[in-house]
């Protein structure tokens, strides 16, 4: 995939906070490649492996940073500038949120480094702000790298600074609040307990309750049975608990015997003949054993789309009965959200000329839109176009999401409620097939129709950008 072109490594200085601290540790050839590469999407991590080409990893692609493999001397020089690695083979950069993890050979020598970029972003936790106000405990789940730890930082700041709660962060490997004795400002006035070794996390959780009278405890990555038991002990003492756990969702936790206690535990129950007949099930069924540790569960599908289960007990019971639970799906756009280009080979656009209605295919995966733009130069906009911007009628496209994108990127676009008032119709395929009136009205008024492959931020964003390049 060819990345989009911009002038600098980042488009927002705050989105790569303190990146220079990390770059100063790396070989100059890698820094030069990062500085002058034409990249738009925020950097996730830099990988340095012995005798391999260094890589910069982004959300959707991996970029080589040099044409020469990393040497043992270059690795040693980077390690020399770092502090001592902990038992978990991690070390941080003091005053930042960046994390460096080591790969070692059988003799213990470092043969690779993963330099993870840490960021502090605000607005991540606004989806669950009402739940934070209520004092309910929240469990956040999602795949690695999706932004769980970043969300914890924002939650810690909101609870401590805006809600004036006594917050203790249990910081294993200094991943939440950064390295050093002074916590990173991203967690606000929250206090931080450092965990010297991951296997001691459950002890530090209990110590925080017994010694520091917290109202809220925040934990990253509950992964063992002892940590799950410690979490239950904390919750039973009336303390609000905010934590993340391994797994993509509640279904994963139900199948995980180590962590199932977080959602009430699962037990096998033998029903009587009458009860089994009444339920229309087998005699042996699975049921929730006790009250869940957490009141609310959040499944992070991406950094801006979450599924919020506001009643974990009820949701688990529904899943165990074999039904699909209902959930509240929230969408969030932060000012740091950016995307790279990706193939959208099935996108089509319908255009018109002065004499007749005609259709043509626009392959948005082409990096050059010259053919599309040259064709559009021979066409004209609809009679309802206004000087202040494009008038778009969203046909089945998420109105709220589209409006958020317009506000975020300050696009010169006006959303209209009638097809005849539009410059162009932005629609989903199934919407056009189910609502022939929109297609007929657009054809009558000779208004172009842009068919978006799916109702996602990425597809909508790229479609609008290509339209603006062609029309404005």
GITATA-V973151 format. One record per residue. SS is DSSP state (A for helix, B for strand, O for the rest). PSI is psi as a letter, one per 20 degrees, with the letter a starting at -180 (none if undefined). D_LAST is the distance of its C-alpha to the last C-alpha in Angstrom with 2 decimals. Layout:
ss = {SS	SS}
psi = {PSI	PSI}
d_last = {D_LAST	D_LAST}
This chain:
ss = {O	O	O	O	O	O	O	O	O	O	O	O	A	A	A	A	O	O	A	A	A	A	A	O	O	O	O	A	A	A	A	A	A	A	A	A	O	O	O	O	O	O	O	O	B	B	B	B	B	B	O	O	B	B	B	B	B	O	O	O	O	B	B	B	B	B	B	B	B	B	O	A	A	A	A	A	A	A	A	A	O	O	O	O	O	O	O	O	O	B	B	B	O	B	O	O	O	O	B	B	B	B	B	B	O	O	O	O	O	B	B	B	B	B	B	B	O	O	O	O	O	O	O	O	O	A	A	A	A	A	A	A	A	A	O	O	O	B	B	B	B	O	O	O	O	O	O	A	A	A	A	A	A	A	A	A	A	A	A	A	A	A	O	O	O	O	B	B	B	B	B	B	O	O	O	O	O	O	B	O	O	O	O	O	A	A	A	O	O	O	B	B	B	B	B	O	O	A	A	A	A	A	A	A	A	A	A	A	A	A	A	A	O	O	O	B	B	B	B	B	B	B	O	O	A	A	A	A	A	A	A	A	A	A	A	A	O	O	O	B	B	B	B	B	B	O	O	O	O	A	A	A	A	A	O	O	O	O	O	A	A	A	A	O	O	B	B	B	B	B	O	O	A	A	A	A	A	A	A	O	O	O	O	B	B	B	B	B	O	O	O	O	O	O	O	B	B	B	B	B	O	O	O	O	B	B	B	B	B	O	O	A	A	A	A	A	A	A	A	A	O	O	O	O	O	O	O	B	B	B	B	O	O	O	O	O	O	O	O	O	O	O	O	O	O	O	O	B	B	B	B	B	O	O	O	O	B	B	B	B	O	O	O	O	O	O	O	O	O	A	A	A	A	A	A	A	A	O	O	O	O	O	O	O	O	B	O	O	B	B	B	B	B	B	B	O	O	O	A	A	A	A	A	A	A	A	A	A	A	O	O	O	B	B	B	O	O	O	A	A	A	O	O	B	B	B	B	B	A	A	A	A	A	A	O	A	A	A	A	A	A	A	A	A	O	O	O	B	B	B	B	B	O	O	O	O	A	A	A	A	A	A	A	A	A	A	A	A	A	A	A	O}
psi = {p	p	q	q	p	r	g	r	h	q	i	o	h	i	i	l	p	k	h	h	h	g	h	i	i	q	q	h	h	g	g	g	g	h	h	i	q	n	q	h	q	q	p	g	q	p	p	o	p	p	k	q	p	q	q	p	p	a	g	i	r	p	p	q	i	r	j	p	q	p	r	h	h	g	g	h	h	g	h	h	i	r	a	q	q	a	i	j	k	q	q	r	o	p	j	r	j	q	p	p	q	q	p	q	a	h	i	j	q	p	j	q	p	o	o	p	p	p	q	o	p	r	i	h	j	h	h	j	g	h	h	h	h	i	j	q	q	p	p	p	q	r	r	p	j	i	k	g	h	h	h	h	g	h	g	g	g	g	g	g	h	h	i	l	q	o	p	p	p	o	n	p	j	k	h	g	j	r	r	r	h	p	q	q	i	h	j	c	j	q	q	p	o	q	o	h	p	h	i	j	g	h	g	h	g	h	h	h	g	h	h	j	l	q	h	p	p	p	p	p	m	p	i	r	h	h	h	h	h	h	g	h	g	g	h	i	j	j	p	p	p	p	r	q	q	p	q	i	a	h	h	h	h	h	i	o	h	h	j	h	h	h	k	i	q	p	q	p	p	o	q	r	g	g	g	h	h	h	i	l	r	r	h	o	r	p	q	p	h	a	p	q	h	p	h	q	p	p	o	o	h	r	i	j	o	q	p	o	o	i	n	g	g	g	g	g	g	g	g	h	i	j	r	o	q	q	r	o	p	q	p	p	p	r	i	j	p	r	q	r	q	r	p	m	i	j	p	q	p	p	r	r	a	h	h	r	p	q	q	q	p	o	o	i	i	p	h	p	k	g	g	g	h	h	h	h	h	i	r	r	r	r	i	j	q	q	h	i	r	p	o	p	o	o	n	i	q	o	g	g	g	g	h	g	g	g	h	g	j	l	q	m	q	p	p	q	i	p	g	i	i	q	h	q	p	o	q	q	g	h	g	h	h	i	n	i	h	g	g	g	g	g	h	g	j	l	p	q	p	o	o	p	g	r	m	q	g	g	g	g	g	h	g	g	g	h	g	h	h	h	h	none}
d_last = {26.80	24.58	23.23	19.65	19.43	19.43	21.57	24.34	26.45	25.15	22.11	24.37	27.74	29.34	28.40	30.75	33.39	36.21	34.98	36.60	40.00	39.67	38.17	41.10	43.46	41.91	42.67	40.65	39.35	37.71	36.26	34.76	33.18	31.67	30.43	28.58	27.44	23.73	23.80	21.73	24.04	27.05	30.25	33.01	36.00	37.43	40.29	43.05	45.72	48.64	48.29	44.81	41.36	39.82	36.83	33.95	33.32	30.10	29.37	28.61	29.95	32.53	31.93	34.89	35.30	37.80	39.64	43.01	44.76	45.77	49.35	52.05	52.16	48.45	48.93	52.05	50.29	47.64	50.37	52.46	49.87	49.75	52.32	54.71	53.32	54.57	56.41	53.10	52.00	49.27	48.76	46.20	45.01	46.45	44.06	41.19	40.37	40.26	42.89	44.55	46.59	49.13	50.26	53.92	56.36	59.76	61.30	58.81	56.94	53.17	51.39	47.85	45.56	42.68	40.70	38.86	36.14	36.92	34.36	34.77	31.99	32.28	31.33	32.57	35.57	34.17	34.51	38.29	38.71	40.76	43.01	43.56	44.66	47.16	48.89	48.65	48.72	45.63	45.59	42.32	42.05	39.62	39.50	39.87	36.88	34.92	35.27	38.60	39.97	36.80	37.08	40.75	39.96	37.71	40.37	43.05	41.20	40.60	44.23	45.75	43.63	42.31	45.13	47.91	49.49	51.82	49.86	51.32	49.18	51.19	49.44	50.60	49.83	47.93	44.77	43.66	44.39	44.49	47.40	49.90	52.06	49.38	46.84	43.14	41.62	39.30	42.25	42.93	46.60	47.56	50.63	50.72	53.62	53.36	54.76	56.50	56.67	54.74	58.07	58.93	55.92	57.96	60.57	58.09	56.65	60.13	60.88	57.85	59.22	62.78	62.18	59.10	58.98	55.31	53.59	50.84	51.04	48.03	48.64	46.48	47.45	50.61	51.99	55.79	58.35	59.77	56.39	55.94	59.39	58.64	55.49	57.64	60.19	57.56	56.12	59.64	60.25	57.55	54.98	51.29	50.21	46.70	46.69	44.94	46.70	46.48	45.10	41.96	43.36	46.47	47.57	47.87	49.99	52.23	53.01	53.55	57.19	56.68	53.96	54.64	56.63	53.39	52.72	56.35	57.89	58.65	62.18	63.86	65.79	68.45	68.46	71.45	71.74	71.08	67.98	66.55	67.17	65.60	62.43	62.52	62.23	64.43	67.15	65.50	62.10	59.91	59.53	58.21	61.12	60.34	57.81	54.61	54.18	50.60	49.59	45.89	44.23	40.60	39.26	36.21	34.22	31.46	30.70	28.79	30.62	34.29	37.03	39.44	43.00	44.47	48.00	48.94	52.47	51.39	48.68	51.18	53.72	51.28	50.38	54.09	54.78	52.35	49.59	45.88	45.30	42.66	40.52	37.88	34.61	32.36	28.86	27.94	24.88	25.84	23.80	24.98	23.74	21.68	21.60	21.62	20.27	22.74	23.46	22.03	23.66	24.10	20.58	19.70	16.94	17.92	15.94	17.24	17.86	19.49	22.98	23.43	22.28	21.97	21.34	20.36	20.55	17.77	19.70	17.63	20.52	19.71	18.65	16.89	14.21	14.75	16.42	13.84	10.99	13.58	14.55	11.22	11.12	14.37	13.32	11.84	10.66	13.73	15.63	15.22	11.48	11.53	9.96	10.41	8.18	8.47	12.20	13.83	17.50	19.18	21.89	24.39	21.97	23.46	22.10	23.45	22.10	18.55	18.90	20.33	17.48	15.00	17.52	18.26	14.90	13.62	10.47	8.87	10.56	13.58	16.35	18.36	21.91	21.99	20.49	20.41	18.18	15.42	12.19	13.17	16.38	16.68	20.36	23.26	25.49	28.59	26.94	26.00	29.50	31.22	29.32	29.24	28.37	24.74	24.41	26.33	24.36	21.00	22.67	24.18	21.02	19.14	16.63	15.37	17.14	16.21	19.59	19.88	23.11	24.39	23.89	23.52	21.39	20.76	19.59	17.37	15.81	15.14	13.79	11.15	10.21	10.04	7.93	5.21	6.07	6.12	3.79	0.00}
